[in-house]
Amino acid sequence: MLYILIALICLLIVGSIFYYNTLVNKKNRMKEAWSGIDVYLKKRYELIPNLIETVKGYANHEQKLMQDLVRLRNEGLQTQQNQEKINAENHLSENISRLMLFAENYPDLKANTNFQQLQTQLESIETEIELSRRYYNGTVRENNIQVQSFPSNLVASIFGFENGIFFEINNSIERDPVKVSF
């Protein structure tokens, strides 16, 4: 009977260590995936001022759009919490879409070589952000499954592991068509 009790205690300890290490692994993968998104967001932040300067000459009457882009870019740079950064990025994406639609109405701007290069870079960065979001959301899914599944949820609750936050698009931003008015 004593051997059975010792075996059960050893099994419980080994199982706890296994689940703890698995949870740590999932949490670190999630952090690594978020840092990948962060890299592309910083590239986007660096590109936005160049894009704005190129468009400014053609769009004196669209100052509010330009000011909103600068403000949202700065908010995104200053935000530390994942959920706040996700919200800021959704608003920034909406305004970048508005800027691109705005540019469609200016043939001279569309023909501008600097604008074309910046637009190509922005499209490339947006694609990388999308891929990074997918990877990040995959790591969040795996983490959340581990945190919520029995018996690892017991270890997760004891050691304070939490569900990750998905990087989801805002329903009104990327799913609905962007409206531009002059």
Secondary structure, DSSP 4 states (H G I P E B T S, - for coil): -HHHHHHHHHHHHHHHHHHHHHHHHHHHHHHHHHHHHHHHHHHHHHHHHHHHHHHHTT-GGGHHHHHHHHHHHHHHHH--SHHHHHHHHHHHHHHHHHHHHHHHT-HHHHH-HHHHHHHHHHHHHHHHHHHHHHHHHHHHHHHHHHHHSTTHHHHHHHHT----------HHHHSSPP----
